[in-house]
Amino acid sequence: MNTFERLQQILHKDFDLPMEKLQREATLEDLEIDSLRMIEILFSVEEAFGITVQAEQSELRTKLKTLGDLADYIGTLAAPVP
């Protein structure tokens, strides 16, 4: 299972988001992921992927617009260090 698929599973299971809406191009706004919800999601993601998100919330909101952006960001944090 890749990072995006794992993220889909977390969002569906823990946050009751419908799988059919969880596409790479879906915007966080369309998924009704506001600042508070993003914090909740990041806590779940940190636990599931064994990562720590260091970025500020405002920085993330600027950088991450779609679910694909979020999955790619998680992937960079979860990548093994050479």
C-alpha positions in Angstrom: 0.0 0.0 0.0 1.5 3.4 -1.0 1.3 6.6 1.0 -1.7 7.9 -0.8 -3.7 4.7 -0.2 -2.7 4.7 3.5 -3.9 8.3 3.8 -7.2 7.4 2.1 -7.7 4.6 4.6 -7.0 6.9 7.6 -9.3 9.6 6.3 -12.1 7.1 5.5 -11.8 5.1 8.7 -11.0 7.8 11.3 -12.7 10.8 9.8 -15.7 9.3 8.0 -14.8 10.8 4.6 -16.3 8.9 1.7 -13.8 6.9 -0.3 -15.2 8.1 -3.6 -14.3 11.7 -2.7 -10.7 10.8 -1.6 -9.0 11.3 -4.9 -5.5 12.9 -5.4 -7.0 16.0 -7.1 -9.6 16.6 -4.4 -9.0 19.9 -2.7 -8.8 20.0 1.1 -11.4 22.7 0.9 -13.8 20.5 -1.0 -13.3 17.8 1.6 -14.1 20.3 4.3 -10.8 20.0 5.9 -10.4 23.2 7.9 -7.5 24.1 10.2 -8.8 22.2 13.2 -9.5 19.1 11.2 -6.1 19.3 9.6 -4.5 19.2 13.0 -6.6 16.2 13.9 -5.6 14.5 10.6 -1.9 15.3 11.2 -2.0 13.7 14.6 -3.4 10.5 13.1 -0.9 10.7 10.2 2.0 11.1 12.6 1.0 8.1 14.5 0.2 5.9 11.5 3.4 6.8 9.6 5.7 7.2 12.6 6.7 10.8 11.5 6.7 14.2 13.0 5.3 17.2 11.2 7.5 20.2 12.0 5.8 22.8 9.7 3.5 25.5 11.0 -0.2 25.2 10.3 -0.2 28.3 8.1 2.7 27.1 6.1 1.0 23.8 5.5 -2.2 25.5 4.4 -0.3 27.5 1.9 1.7 24.5 0.5 -0.9 21.8 0.6 -4.0 22.4 -1.5 -5.0 18.9 -2.6 -5.1 15.4 -1.1 -2.3 14.5 -3.4 -0.2 17.3 -2.1 -0.8 16.1 1.4 0.2 12.5 0.5 3.3 13.7 -1.3 4.3 15.8 1.8 3.8 12.8 4.1 5.8 10.7 1.7 8.8 13.1 2.0 8.6 12.9 5.8 8.3 9.1 5.8 11.1 8.5 3.3 14.0 6.6 4.8 17.1 8.8 5.4 20.1 7.5 3.4 
